[in-house]
Amino acid sequence: MTVQYMPGFGNDFETESLPGALPQGQNSPQRPAYGLYAEQLSGSPFTAPRGTNERSWLYRIRPSVKHTTRFKAVAFDQWKSAPNVNDHQLSLGQLRWNPMPIPNEETNFLAGVRTMTTAGDVQGQAGMAAHVYAFNSSMVDEYFFNADGELLLVPQEGGLRIKTEMGIIEILPGEIAILPRGMIFQVELMDGPARGYMCENYGAKFTLPDRGPIGANCLANPRDFKTPTAWYEEKETPCRLFVKWCGEFHVTEIGHSPLDVVAWHGNYAPYKYDLSTFSPVGAILFDHPDPSIFTVLTAPSGEEGTANIDFVIFPPRWMVAEHTFRPPWYHRNIMSEFMGLIKGQYDAKEEGFVPGGVSLHNMMLPHGPDAFGFEKASKSELKPVKLDDTMAFMFETRFPQHLTRYAAETDALQDNYIDCWTDLKKRFNGTPEGNWS
Ligand SMILES: [Fe+2]
């Protein structure tokens, strides 16, 4: 199976997996080629402004109404939705977790999702949930769509083959995939067990941030986003379609695969992105800009400059600033920061924050380099240094993030994270030189 992609962000794509399957010159022919059904999938209200209006036309073996029968409720107890507050006894704090273990028993993607935090309100279509996933088996004859928001998948270990209605996406650690709200998909393993992170965006879709004075290039460039070409399976066997809808799960039994779109066109589609293609911009003389300079994708909230979610990465880069404390500074933030590490080390925390782990610095809670990192950076020789073999990321939201009971009670929670700042010394001694010994 060769997976093919079309480059561009938010383009009006067109693709067909059988010649002539895609109607030309109109959307809804009286009798589409190959006996296909025409169907529109709307990702925005019909009347959304042109810049945010998103829809695709799908030409499929059966219309989607044939991909559901009667629903019945089903439980995925560890996948939570906002609001999910006061679900635990843990007090407020800066928190950090070890990687979630790969399960021993057979577990697929759907069963392998554990929600760490929720923010906002799924019914109000604002906010997000931050999940981790770990699983060891592929979905077979099982499919899923999430009506509650788009999904941003960030693998940390193991490749994922995501078969969607609109084509197949394969991602390895270091790449991400975005699956639009409502998109039916199935997740298979590519090379053994998988672990990673997932952001569920209840609000407006992720888009590219404006670059302002940076200009027309750098950061995430549109051509590096890849949308799959059309692909379908004609499978007439019993299948189950799971749905997440307003925080509840439902399942419906059908007699065939719902991944039956032979051709499609439009701008509402899944895509992938290789984080190594992000072209970072940073300080080239002194100080450093706010971490928003590393924003890959932003999901607007409706209030200008105030993201529902920013997806931010900390990629390999050169550090060259003169007479500057180069790691992230100490700060307090009205936004809430959920961080993960895909590989390597994060420059503010050389110990304790390991690949697959999580840290959470919630609204207005102070944080910054640990004592070791501060000592090292305040005394190091400021020659050009390359931070290499690293990739950390952040889901940052305007909403406070509420822990789930799983996050509060899991053995993976580190009980000593707060101690990482204990050894920060008082340097003030009343003299302009201070005490830097
Ligand atoms: Fe921060």
Boltz pocket constraint, residues with backbone or C-beta under 6 A from the ligand:
constraints:
  - pocket:
      binder: B
      contacts: [[A, 331], [A, 333], [A, 337], [A, 361], [A, 367]]
      max_distance: 6.0
